[in-house]
Protein backbone atom coordinates (compact mmCIF):
# COMPACT_ATOMS: atom_id res chain seq x y z
CA UNK A 1 0.00 0.00 0.00
CA UNK A 2 1.35 3.40 -0.99
CA UNK A 3 1.62 6.39 1.35
CA UNK A 4 -1.47 8.61 1.42
CA UNK A 5 -3.23 11.43 3.24
CA UNK A 6 -6.99 11.04 3.34
CA UNK A 7 -9.52 13.72 4.24
CA UNK A 8 -13.15 13.96 3.20
CA UNK A 9 -14.92 16.90 4.85
CA UNK A 10 -18.39 16.37 3.38
CA UNK A 11 -21.15 15.86 5.96
CA UNK A 12 -23.48 13.13 4.70
CA UNK A 13 -27.14 13.51 5.70
CA UNK A 14 -29.06 10.39 4.71
CA UNK A 15 -32.65 9.24 4.83
CA UNK A 16 -36.31 9.93 4.18
CA UNK A 17 -37.41 13.49 4.90
CA UNK A 18 -33.87 14.77 5.51
CA UNK A 19 -34.20 17.65 3.02
CA UNK A 20 -35.85 19.48 5.92
CA UNK A 21 -32.36 19.61 7.48
CA UNK A 22 -31.36 22.34 5.01
CA UNK A 23 -32.36 25.13 7.37
CA UNK A 24 -29.90 23.80 9.94
CA UNK A 25 -27.03 23.26 7.52
CA UNK A 26 -26.79 26.69 5.87
CA UNK A 27 -25.91 29.69 8.09
CA UNK A 28 -28.79 32.17 8.38
CA UNK A 29 -26.81 35.15 7.05
CA UNK A 30 -25.81 33.55 3.73
CA UNK A 31 -26.97 34.82 0.33
CA UNK A 32 -27.81 31.58 -1.43
CA UNK A 33 -27.95 30.61 -5.09
CA UNK A 34 -29.88 27.37 -5.67
CA UNK A 35 -28.85 25.66 -8.91
CA UNK A 36 -31.08 23.26 -10.83
CA UNK A 37 -31.11 21.28 -14.04
CA UNK A 38 -34.43 20.86 -15.83
CA UNK A 39 -37.86 20.84 -14.23
CA UNK A 40 -38.04 17.30 -12.85
CA UNK A 41 -37.55 18.51 -9.28
CA UNK A 42 -40.87 20.34 -9.59
CA UNK A 43 -42.72 17.13 -10.42
CA UNK A 44 -41.15 14.80 -7.85
CA UNK A 45 -41.64 17.04 -4.81
CA UNK A 46 -37.99 17.93 -4.27
CA UNK A 47 -38.34 21.59 -5.25
CA UNK A 48 -41.22 22.09 -2.83
CA UNK A 49 -39.26 20.51 0.02
CA UNK A 50 -36.19 22.66 -0.66
CA UNK A 51 -38.14 25.93 -0.85
CA UNK A 52 -40.10 25.06 2.27
CA UNK A 53 -36.89 24.31 4.17
CA UNK A 54 -35.39 27.67 3.09
CA UNK A 55 -38.47 29.75 3.83
CA UNK A 56 -37.47 33.25 4.95
CA UNK A 57 -33.91 32.92 3.64
CA UNK A 58 -32.20 35.17 1.10
CA UNK A 59 -31.93 33.03 -2.01
CA UNK A 60 -32.06 33.17 -5.80
CA UNK A 61 -32.62 30.36 -8.28
CA UNK A 62 -30.59 29.45 -11.36
CA UNK A 63 -32.10 26.93 -13.76
CA UNK A 64 -30.86 25.09 -16.82
CA UNK A 65 -27.60 23.30 -15.98
CA UNK A 66 -27.60 20.60 -18.62
CA UNK A 67 -26.30 17.05 -18.65
CA UNK A 68 -22.53 17.35 -19.15
CA UNK A 69 -22.59 20.97 -17.92
CA UNK A 70 -21.58 23.47 -20.57
CA UNK A 71 -19.23 26.34 -19.80
CA UNK A 72 -21.51 28.89 -21.50
CA UNK A 73 -24.37 28.04 -19.10
CA UNK A 74 -22.09 28.09 -16.08
CA UNK A 75 -20.67 31.49 -17.03
CA UNK A 76 -24.20 32.91 -16.85
CA UNK A 77 -24.60 31.55 -13.33
CA UNK A 78 -21.19 32.95 -12.35
CA UNK A 79 -22.09 36.38 -13.68
CA UNK A 80 -25.39 36.32 -11.78
CA UNK A 81 -23.64 35.15 -8.62
CA UNK A 82 -21.17 38.02 -8.78
CA UNK A 83 -23.92 40.61 -9.33
CA UNK A 84 -25.91 39.32 -6.35
CA UNK A 85 -22.92 38.80 -4.02
CA UNK A 86 -23.77 35.13 -3.57
CA UNK A 87 -21.74 33.51 -0.80
CA UNK A 88 -23.33 30.05 -0.58
CA UNK A 89 -24.39 27.62 -3.32
CA UNK A 90 -26.92 24.81 -3.09
CA UNK A 91 -26.93 22.30 -5.95
CA UNK A 92 -30.22 20.41 -6.29
CA UNK A 93 -29.96 17.64 -8.85
CA UNK A 94 -27.69 14.90 -10.11
CA UNK A 95 -24.01 14.79 -10.90
CA UNK A 96 -24.12 17.30 -13.73
CA UNK A 97 -25.80 19.96 -11.62
CA UNK A 98 -23.35 19.35 -8.78
CA UNK A 99 -20.35 19.31 -11.14
CA UNK A 100 -21.44 22.58 -12.72
CA UNK A 101 -22.00 24.16 -9.33
CA UNK A 102 -18.45 23.27 -8.31
CA UNK A 103 -17.15 25.41 -11.16
CA UNK A 104 -19.61 28.17 -10.24
CA UNK A 105 -18.24 28.11 -6.68
CA UNK A 106 -14.74 28.68 -8.07
CA UNK A 107 -15.82 31.11 -10.78
CA UNK A 108 -17.65 33.62 -8.56
CA UNK A 109 -14.51 34.71 -6.64
CA UNK A 110 -12.32 34.43 -9.78
CA UNK A 111 -11.55 37.60 -11.76
CA UNK A 112 -10.83 35.92 -15.10
CA UNK A 113 -12.59 33.60 -17.54
CA UNK A 114 -13.91 30.46 -15.79
CA UNK A 115 -12.77 28.30 -18.74
CA UNK A 116 -9.21 29.17 -17.70
CA UNK A 117 -9.89 27.37 -14.42
CA UNK A 118 -11.17 24.34 -16.29
CA UNK A 119 -8.10 24.20 -18.54
CA UNK A 120 -5.90 24.62 -15.47
CA UNK A 121 -7.73 21.70 -13.91
CA UNK A 122 -8.30 22.95 -10.39
CA UNK A 123 -9.14 25.88 -8.13
CA UNK A 124 -8.53 26.46 -4.44
CA UNK A 125 -10.43 29.70 -3.84
CA UNK A 126 -14.14 28.81 -3.76
CA UNK A 127 -17.34 29.72 -1.97
CA UNK A 128 -19.03 26.94 0.04
CA UNK A 129 -21.66 24.69 -1.47
CA UNK A 130 -24.06 22.01 -0.33
CA UNK A 131 -26.04 19.49 -2.36
CA UNK A 132 -29.40 17.77 -2.45
CA UNK A 133 -28.80 14.68 -4.56
CA UNK A 134 -31.60 13.49 -6.84
CA UNK A 135 -29.77 11.07 -9.19
CA UNK A 136 -27.22 8.56 -7.80
CA UNK A 137 -24.39 8.05 -10.28
CA UNK A 138 -21.29 10.21 -10.19
CA UNK A 139 -20.42 10.43 -6.50
CA UNK A 140 -19.99 14.19 -6.99
CA UNK A 141 -21.96 14.79 -3.81
CA UNK A 142 -19.01 13.59 -1.71
CA UNK A 143 -15.90 14.39 -3.74
CA UNK A 144 -14.15 17.43 -5.16
CA UNK A 145 -14.18 16.39 -8.81
CA UNK A 146 -16.24 17.55 -11.77
CA UNK A 147 -16.34 17.22 -15.54
CA UNK A 148 -16.98 20.41 -17.53
CA UNK A 149 -17.76 20.62 -21.26
CA UNK A 150 -17.44 23.21 -23.98
CA UNK A 151 -19.97 22.26 -26.64
CA UNK A 152 -18.67 24.92 -29.01
CA UNK A 153 -15.28 23.21 -29.27
CA UNK A 154 -16.45 19.67 -28.40
CA UNK A 155 -14.08 19.55 -25.41
CA UNK A 156 -14.58 18.00 -22.00
CA UNK A 157 -12.15 18.16 -19.08
CA UNK A 158 -11.93 17.03 -15.46
CA UNK A 159 -11.91 19.83 -12.90
CA UNK A 160 -11.19 19.76 -9.16
CA UNK A 161 -12.18 22.28 -6.50
CA UNK A 162 -13.67 21.98 -3.00
CA UNK A 163 -15.81 19.22 -1.52
CA UNK A 164 -19.44 20.04 -0.74
CA UNK A 165 -19.85 21.12 2.88
CA UNK A 166 -22.80 18.75 3.18
CA UNK A 167 -24.89 16.50 0.97
CA UNK A 168 -28.45 15.33 1.59
CA UNK A 169 -29.41 11.91 0.23
CA UNK A 170 -33.09 10.93 0.43
CA UNK A 171 -33.67 7.63 -1.41
CA UNK A 172 -37.37 8.41 -1.93
CA UNK A 173 -36.49 11.11 -4.49
CA UNK A 174 -35.16 8.38 -6.80
CA UNK A 175 -38.51 6.57 -7.05
CA UNK A 176 -39.65 8.61 -10.05
CA UNK A 177 -36.40 8.36 -12.04
CA UNK A 178 -36.69 6.93 -15.58
CA UNK A 179 -35.45 3.37 -15.96
CA UNK A 180 -32.69 4.47 -18.32
CA UNK A 181 -31.35 7.02 -15.85
CA UNK A 182 -31.24 4.37 -13.13
CA UNK A 183 -29.42 2.00 -15.50
CA UNK A 184 -26.84 4.67 -16.31
CA UNK A 185 -26.35 5.38 -12.61
CA UNK A 186 -25.76 1.71 -11.83
CA UNK A 187 -23.27 1.44 -14.69
CA UNK A 188 -21.51 4.65 -13.67
CA UNK A 189 -21.13 3.37 -10.14
CA UNK A 190 -19.80 0.01 -11.35
CA UNK A 191 -17.18 1.59 -13.62
CA UNK A 192 -16.15 4.13 -10.95
CA UNK A 193 -15.28 1.23 -8.66
CA UNK A 194 -13.48 -0.62 -11.44
CA UNK A 195 -11.29 2.38 -12.26
CA UNK A 196 -9.88 2.13 -8.74
CA UNK A 197 -9.94 -1.66 -8.47
CA UNK A 198 -8.95 -3.09 -11.87
CA UNK A 199 -5.27 -2.20 -11.64
CA UNK A 200 -2.75 -4.35 -9.78
CA UNK A 201 -3.05 -7.26 -7.39
CA UNK A 202 -1.90 -7.32 -3.78
CA UNK A 203 -1.67 -3.56 -3.30
CA UNK A 204 -4.24 -3.65 -0.52
CA UNK A 205 -6.40 -6.58 0.55
CA UNK A 206 -8.69 -4.14 2.37
CA UNK A 207 -9.25 -1.79 -0.57
CA UNK A 208 -9.91 -4.78 -2.84
CA UNK A 209 -12.52 -6.19 -0.48
CA UNK A 210 -14.20 -2.81 -0.02
CA UNK A 211 -14.39 -2.40 -3.79
CA UNK A 212 -15.67 -5.93 -4.26
CA UNK A 213 -18.37 -5.36 -1.66
CA UNK A 214 -19.76 -2.48 -3.74
CA UNK A 215 -19.53 -4.49 -6.97
CA UNK A 216 -21.30 -7.47 -5.42
CA UNK A 217 -23.99 -5.18 -4.03
CA UNK A 218 -24.59 -3.68 -7.50
CA UNK A 219 -24.77 -7.11 -9.12
CA UNK A 220 -27.27 -8.20 -6.47
CA UNK A 221 -29.57 -5.18 -6.49
CA UNK A 222 -29.56 -4.27 -10.20
CA UNK A 223 -32.09 -6.91 -11.34
CA UNK A 224 -34.23 -6.31 -8.25
CA UNK A 225 -34.35 -2.56 -8.91
CA UNK A 226 -35.41 -3.33 -12.46
CA UNK A 227 -38.44 -5.11 -11.00
CA UNK A 228 -39.23 -2.54 -8.28
CA UNK A 229 -37.52 0.84 -8.35
CA UNK A 230 -39.70 2.13 -5.52
CA UNK A 231 -38.26 -0.25 -2.94
CA UNK A 232 -36.73 2.02 -0.29
CA UNK A 233 -34.19 -0.56 0.84
CA UNK A 234 -32.92 -1.24 -2.68
CA UNK A 235 -32.69 2.42 -3.64
CA UNK A 236 -30.90 3.17 -0.36
CA UNK A 237 -28.29 0.55 -1.24
CA UNK A 238 -27.98 2.02 -4.74
CA UNK A 239 -27.63 5.58 -3.46
CA UNK A 240 -24.96 4.68 -0.91
CA UNK A 241 -23.08 2.49 -3.39
CA UNK A 242 -22.85 5.39 -5.83
CA UNK A 243 -21.55 7.70 -3.11
CA UNK A 244 -19.04 5.22 -1.69
CA UNK A 245 -17.77 4.36 -5.18
CA UNK A 246 -16.17 7.77 -5.66
CA UNK A 247 -15.60 9.50 -2.34
CA UNK A 248 -12.02 8.32 -1.88
CA UNK A 249 -12.67 5.54 0.59
CA UNK A 250 -11.73 2.69 -1.78
CA UNK A 251 -8.73 4.47 -3.31
CA UNK A 252 -6.50 4.83 -0.27
CA UNK A 253 -2.95 3.73 -1.03
CA UNK A 254 -3.71 1.96 -4.31
CA UNK A 255 -3.19 2.59 -8.02
CA UNK A 256 -5.98 4.07 -10.13
CA UNK A 257 -6.67 3.73 -13.84
CA UNK A 258 -9.28 6.18 -15.31
CA UNK A 259 -8.38 5.43 -18.92
CA UNK A 260 -11.95 4.27 -19.59
CA UNK A 261 -13.33 7.57 -18.32
CA UNK A 262 -10.93 9.69 -20.31
CA UNK A 263 -11.87 7.83 -23.47
CA UNK A 264 -15.57 7.74 -22.56
CA UNK A 265 -15.65 11.49 -21.98
CA UNK A 266 -14.73 11.98 -25.61
CA UNK A 267 -17.61 9.91 -26.92
CA UNK A 268 -20.86 11.51 -27.98
CA UNK A 269 -22.77 8.37 -26.98
CA UNK A 270 -25.42 8.78 -24.32
CA UNK A 271 -23.56 6.42 -22.03
CA UNK A 272 -19.99 5.79 -23.12
CA UNK A 273 -18.65 3.95 -20.06
CA UNK A 274 -20.69 0.78 -20.67
CA UNK A 275 -19.25 0.72 -24.19
CA UNK A 276 -15.64 1.55 -23.39
CA UNK A 277 -14.98 -0.47 -20.23
CA UNK A 278 -15.41 -3.95 -21.73
CA UNK A 279 -13.20 -2.81 -24.62
CA UNK A 280 -10.56 -1.66 -22.14
CA UNK A 281 -10.58 -5.09 -20.51
CA UNK A 282 -10.30 -6.87 -23.87
CA UNK A 283 -7.38 -4.73 -24.95
CA UNK A 284 -5.46 -4.82 -21.67
CA UNK A 285 -6.38 -8.40 -20.76
CA UNK A 286 -2.77 -9.61 -20.72
CA UNK A 287 -1.55 -6.78 -18.54
CA UNK A 288 -4.49 -6.96 -16.13
CA UNK A 289 -4.81 -10.75 -16.24
CA UNK A 290 -4.25 -11.48 -12.56
CA UNK A 291 -6.68 -8.81 -11.41
CA UNK A 292 -9.30 -9.90 -13.95
CA UNK A 293 -8.96 -13.47 -12.66
CA UNK A 294 -9.46 -12.24 -9.08
CA UNK A 295 -12.44 -10.12 -10.14
CA UNK A 296 -13.98 -12.96 -12.15
CA UNK A 297 -13.72 -15.39 -9.26
CA UNK A 298 -14.96 -13.05 -6.53
CA UNK A 299 -17.71 -11.20 -8.41
CA UNK A 300 -18.88 -13.62 -11.12
CA UNK A 301 -17.85 -17.00 -9.72
CA UNK A 302 -15.63 -17.81 -12.71
CA UNK A 303 -13.25 -20.46 -11.35
CA UNK A 304 -13.02 -23.21 -13.99
CA UNK A 305 -10.81 -23.38 -17.05
CA UNK A 306 -7.39 -22.15 -18.03
CA UNK A 307 -6.67 -18.48 -17.21
CA UNK A 308 -7.19 -17.10 -20.72
CA UNK A 309 -10.65 -18.67 -20.94
CA UNK A 310 -11.60 -17.42 -17.48
CA UNK A 311 -10.49 -13.93 -18.49
CA UNK A 312 -12.62 -14.09 -21.62
CA UNK A 313 -15.70 -15.31 -19.75
CA UNK A 314 -15.27 -12.66 -17.06
CA UNK A 315 -15.22 -9.91 -19.69
CA UNK A 316 -18.30 -11.42 -21.32
CA UNK A 317 -20.13 -11.42 -17.98
CA UNK A 318 -19.18 -7.79 -17.40
CA UNK A 319 -20.60 -6.76 -20.76
CA UNK A 320 -23.68 -8.88 -20.11
CA UNK A 321 -24.26 -6.98 -16.86
CA UNK A 322 -24.39 -3.69 -18.76
CA UNK A 323 -26.61 -5.15 -21.47
CA UNK A 324 -29.02 -6.49 -18.86
CA UNK A 325 -29.31 -2.94 -17.57
CA UNK A 326 -30.57 -2.01 -21.03
CA UNK A 327 -27.44 -0.13 -22.12
CA UNK A 328 -25.57 -0.21 -25.40
CA UNK A 329 -22.18 -1.89 -25.19
CA UNK A 330 -20.86 -1.51 -28.74
CA UNK A 331 -19.89 1.57 -30.73
CA UNK A 332 -21.95 0.71 -33.79
CA UNK A 333 -25.06 0.44 -31.62
CA UNK A 334 -24.53 4.07 -30.66
CA UNK A 335 -23.84 5.13 -34.25
CA UNK A 336 -20.14 5.78 -33.61
CA UNK A 337 -17.74 4.90 -36.43
CA UNK A 338 -14.08 5.08 -37.38
CA UNK A 339 -14.11 8.86 -37.89
CA UNK A 340 -14.96 9.37 -34.22
CA UNK A 341 -12.27 6.90 -33.19
CA UNK A 342 -9.62 8.74 -35.17
CA UNK A 343 -10.72 12.11 -33.74
CA UNK A 344 -10.37 10.77 -30.20
CA UNK A 345 -6.92 9.40 -31.02
CA UNK A 346 -5.96 12.77 -32.50
CA UNK A 347 -7.01 14.56 -29.30
CA UNK A 348 -5.11 12.12 -27.13
CA UNK A 349 -1.98 12.59 -29.23
CA UNK A 350 -2.39 16.36 -29.34
CA UNK A 351 -2.47 16.50 -25.53
CA UNK A 352 0.29 13.94 -25.09
CA UNK A 353 -2.23 11.93 -23.06
CA UNK A 354 -1.06 8.86 -21.19
CA UNK A 355 -3.61 7.38 -18.78
CA UNK A 356 -3.93 4.15 -16.84
CA UNK A 357 -2.25 3.05 -13.63
CA UNK A 358 1.13 3.01 -15.42
CA UNK A 359 0.53 5.98 -17.72
CA UNK A 360 0.70 3.79 -20.82
CA UNK A 361 -2.75 4.28 -22.35
CA UNK A 362 -1.70 6.61 -25.15
CA UNK A 363 -3.56 7.62 -28.28
CA UNK A 364 -2.54 4.42 -30.02
CA UNK A 365 -3.74 2.26 -27.13
CA UNK A 366 -6.99 4.26 -27.05
CA UNK A 367 -7.43 3.36 -30.74
CA UNK A 368 -7.03 -0.34 -29.94
CA UNK A 369 -9.50 -0.05 -27.07
CA UNK A 370 -12.10 1.63 -29.28
CA UNK A 371 -11.55 -0.92 -32.05
CA UNK A 372 -12.33 -3.55 -29.42
CA UNK A 373 -15.61 -1.75 -28.71
CA UNK A 374 -17.01 -2.52 -32.14
CA UNK A 375 -19.78 -5.05 -32.73
CA UNK A 376 -19.08 -8.64 -31.79
CA UNK A 377 -18.74 -9.83 -35.36
CA UNK A 378 -15.82 -7.44 -35.75
CA UNK A 379 -14.31 -7.72 -32.27
CA UNK A 380 -10.98 -9.46 -31.92
CA UNK A 381 -8.54 -9.82 -29.10
CA UNK A 382 -5.16 -8.13 -29.13
CA UNK A 383 -3.75 -10.87 -31.36
CA UNK A 384 -6.61 -10.64 -33.85
CA UNK A 385 -8.35 -13.91 -32.91
CA UNK A 386 -12.00 -14.37 -32.07
CA UNK A 387 -12.86 -14.15 -28.36
CA UNK A 388 -16.29 -15.79 -28.68
CA UNK A 389 -16.77 -19.11 -26.89
CA UNK A 390 -19.05 -21.93 -28.06
CA UNK A 391 -20.27 -25.15 -26.46
CA UNK A 392 -18.36 -28.17 -27.72
CA UNK A 393 -20.24 -30.85 -25.77
CA UNK A 394 -21.51 -31.68 -22.29
CA UNK A 395 -21.06 -34.48 -19.76
CA UNK A 396 -22.87 -35.67 -16.68
CA UNK A 397 -19.51 -36.81 -15.24
CA UNK A 398 -16.99 -34.22 -14.14
CA UNK A 399 -14.24 -36.85 -14.60
CA UNK A 400 -15.03 -37.23 -18.31
CA UNK A 401 -15.29 -33.46 -18.73
CA UNK A 402 -11.83 -33.01 -17.23
CA UNK A 403 -10.45 -35.82 -19.39
CA UNK A 404 -11.59 -34.00 -22.52
CA UNK A 405 -10.22 -30.73 -21.18
CA UNK A 406 -6.80 -32.36 -20.69
CA UNK A 407 -6.85 -33.79 -24.22
CA UNK A 408 -7.65 -30.37 -25.65
CA UNK A 409 -4.92 -28.75 -23.58
CA UNK A 410 -2.36 -31.24 -24.92
CA UNK A 411 -3.21 -30.01 -28.42
CA UNK A 412 -2.88 -26.34 -27.42
CA UNK A 413 -6.64 -25.74 -27.32
CA UNK A 414 -7.93 -23.70 -24.41
CA UNK A 415 -11.24 -24.70 -22.87
CA UNK A 416 -13.38 -24.16 -19.81
CA UNK A 417 -16.08 -25.99 -17.91
CA UNK A 418 -19.41 -24.35 -17.24
CA UNK A 419 -21.90 -25.50 -14.62
CA UNK A 420 -19.54 -27.99 -12.98
CA UNK A 421 -20.59 -27.24 -9.41
CA UNK A 422 -24.29 -26.99 -10.23
CA UNK A 423 -24.25 -30.27 -12.13
CA UNK A 424 -22.63 -32.05 -9.18
CA UNK A 425 -25.01 -30.62 -6.57
CA UNK A 426 -28.16 -31.07 -8.70
CA UNK A 427 -27.14 -34.30 -10.40
CA UNK A 428 -30.57 -35.82 -9.69
CA UNK A 429 -32.24 -33.33 -12.06
CA UNK A 430 -32.45 -34.54 -15.68
CA UNK A 431 -30.44 -32.44 -18.10
CA UNK A 432 -27.99 -31.06 -15.52
CA UNK A 433 -24.68 -31.50 -17.32
CA UNK A 434 -21.23 -29.90 -17.38
CA UNK A 435 -20.66 -27.95 -20.58
CA UNK A 436 -17.24 -27.88 -22.26
CA UNK A 437 -16.60 -24.53 -23.98
CA UNK A 438 -13.89 -23.63 -26.49
CA UNK A 439 -13.07 -20.56 -28.53
CA UNK A 440 -14.98 -20.39 -31.80
CA UNK A 441 -11.67 -20.32 -33.71
CA UNK A 442 -10.70 -23.69 -32.17
CA UNK A 443 -14.04 -25.45 -32.63
CA UNK A 444 -13.19 -27.51 -35.74
CA UNK A 445 -9.98 -28.90 -34.23
CA UNK A 446 -11.65 -29.48 -30.87
CA UNK A 447 -14.52 -31.35 -32.55
CA UNK A 448 -12.07 -33.76 -34.22
CA UNK A 449 -10.52 -34.52 -30.81
CA UNK A 450 -13.99 -35.04 -29.33
CA UNK A 451 -14.96 -37.38 -32.19
CA UNK A 452 -11.79 -39.45 -31.79
CA UNK A 453 -11.90 -39.70 -28.00
CA UNK A 454 -15.63 -39.68 -27.21
CA UNK A 455 -17.38 -40.87 -30.40
CA UNK A 456 -20.65 -41.41 -28.53
CA UNK A 457 -20.87 -37.61 -28.01
CA UNK A 458 -20.83 -36.85 -31.75
Order of alpha helices (4+ residues) and beta strands (2+ residues): beta-alpha-beta-alpha-beta-alpha-beta-alpha-alpha-beta-beta-beta-beta-alpha-alpha-alpha-alpha-alpha-alpha-alpha-alpha-alpha-beta-alpha-beta-alpha-beta-alpha
